[in-house]
Amino acid sequence: MWTAVSLVFWRGIAWFLVRMVFWLGVVVVALANGPSGQTTPAQESGATEIITGAIGPTTAKLPQHTLAPADLVEPWRGPHKAPRRAP
């Protein structure tokens, strides 16, 4: 016989599973749709081209200097405080 506590427990588990399935469905639909109309050259290349490019020589040259000038700037560090001397 089901007690009131066990019914509440299983009802909570059931709602948790329903919510989890809903959000997983939302994520799957969002990933399936992807960005609309915006593709980069990296997205257009196939998996075999990427693997062969990593393993062996390729005819296409990839850009070597991909950092922006702001990425090359040394980070700012505040003024250096000298250690205190013991009195």
Residue pairs with C-beta under 8 A, 6 or more apart in sequence:
52 58
53 60
53 62
